[in-house]
Amino acid sequence: MLSFTYVWPYMGMGAALLLALLLATDLLRSDRSVSRWRDLVWLAWAGMLVYLVHQFEEHGIDAEGRHYAFRAFLCTGVGFADPKACLVPYSFITSVNVAAVWLAGPAAALLGRRWPALALSYFSIPFINLFAHVGPSVASATYNPGEATAIVLFLPLSLWTFHVALTRYRLGWRAIVATVAAGIVLHAILMGSLLAFLHHLIGSDLLNLMQIVNPAIAGLIVYLATRKWTA
């Protein structure tokens, strides 16, 4: 039997295909009086779709045809040249990705129907993750798993969503800054907790739990920063 550790990226691609079909309908829209491309709720669902595709490049099959390649890239980044000797738990990879996309994506979109800033907050994850891929790639002049979809999908959709938040929803630059800051905090908690685990300061159960809670912290940051506009 195949382990969930290796199967979930393929399950995610199946979900992405279904989500793409739903996005072509009106079911995931919150306001049919405007173009779906100016609807933050619809854009949050679209953000989830592109992240599912991104996850497949990272943990399914990357642009160079490698399977489950991102863990080796991460291991190198935290000091393990040999992936076989790497202490990064497979459960960490799974908990990060399931929480950030499978849980946070629908939550942001559904709550965004009442509080548009929460739909916007979902983009704290892909927008900052873009730099987590591009930065190392520029520094090393090499491709890393997930880089292609980060550039082609995350960058344009995030920038467009920020534009919609500013022009149609009038959330203001405070919301954009809060979204970017929330993404930085999320990635800092992610990497900080992993380093704490690798230095034997926390156990694997707490490490995984922190990844499940982490996206909610990012959403809370954006909500608190913009609450007077979302009341």
Secondary structure by P-SEA (a helix, b strand, c coil): cccccccaaaaaaaaaaaaaaaaacccccccccccccccaaaaaaaaaaaaaaaaaaacccccccccccaaaaaaaaacccccccccccaaaaaaaaaaacccaaaaaaaaccccaaaaaacaaaaaaaaaaaaaaaaaccccccaaaaaaaccaaaaaaaaaaacccccccaaaaaaaaaaaaaaaaaaaaaaaaaaaccccaaaaaaaaaaaaaaaaaaaaaacccccc
